Amino acid sequence: MAHRLATMLLTVALSLLHGHSVGAAEKLDKIRFTYAPLSASGFLWFIAKDAGYFEKNRLDVEMYFEGASPIMVQSLIAGENQLAGGGGPTVVTNVLQGGEVIQIAAITHTFTTPMYVQPSITSLQQLRGKKVGVSRLGAVSHLTADSILRRAGVGDVTILQTGGIPESMAAVMTGNVDGAMVNPPNNIILREKGFREIVGAKQLKEMNLRFPENGVMAKRTWAEKNSDVVKRFIKSLAEALKRMHDDKEFAMKTLGKYTKVTDAKILEESYRFGIDSFFKDFKTPVEGMRLMVDQLASSRMIDPALAQKTPLTAYYENRYVEELEKEGFFKKLW
């Protein structure tokens, strides 16, 4: 009798344990997330993944690298991924073409991509008649280069599409272009080899080139149906930013893992770039969005008449971040 009772109790205990495990597993919402480039721009998703913040917020996130923002937008439209790291002109272009991919969080509010040039070039004016490499035409690196050259009054510059940030670095190193838009850690490699940073992140801020180029994108309808998932994803990135501020060693180690960079000096400067670039306020800045649309229109990258008819709110949704603010999440975090 005692043996039968013990057996029954053990069976019940195992059943409850199994049920608890299944229940815990069911609470993890599976998300496919795509990002580009492999640089300090991805600091927050790298940290969120390796520090376990996604799992903490009941998310099972699969991360995939893509070549550029336009490709990521297409993957969102096709339903291959639910969320993507990025923003900027691809969101605007998609909406004006009838799409519904929007920005649901912004982690940068200004341009951040530095411009590097050949050692012999000492001023932006010397780029007249020369070539500048960008990842893709219409991508953020292209808009950054265009903004820098326009602000400096430098015309007659050929913009060449290289295919990606590493390819832009290679193009300037081989002399195929005279300048290139290159993010850390690749830009630090260029500087170590004697190439000149003619415009850096600090100068971009001083030039007041406001532009919400980096953040999180999603299809509007998907985000509306999965608002709680969206908020938990944003919470994970905010916690990653806090960890980045508090744990420099872990942040640099994580960046090195994903970028395959082992040089301590490069990782150190990449870390500083991230700290200086990322904003604690994840709302998409309205004025920055306005300036971006105006720039795209003046550059004839979008239809100016159509852009004028389209409200700015068609490109972004701040309610997810605002709800977290009302819940006191960010105040408690910081």
Secondary structure, DSSP 8 states (H G I E B T S, - for coil): -HHHHHHHHHHHHHHHHHHHHHHHHHT-EEEEEEE--SSGGGHHHHHHHHTTHHHHTTEEEEEEE-SSHHHHHHHHHTTS-SEEE--THHHHHHHHTT--EEEEEES-SB----EEE-TT--SGGGGTT-EEEESSTTSHHHHHHHHHHHHTT----EEEE-SSHHHHHHHHHTTS-SEEE--TTHHHHHHHTT-EEEE-HHHHHHTT-B---SEEEEEHHHHHHTHHHHHHHHHHHHHHHHHHHH-HHHHHHHHHHHH----HHHHHHHHHHHHHH--S--S--HHHHHHHHHHHHHTTSS-HHHHHHS-GGGSB--HHHHHHHHTTHHHHH-
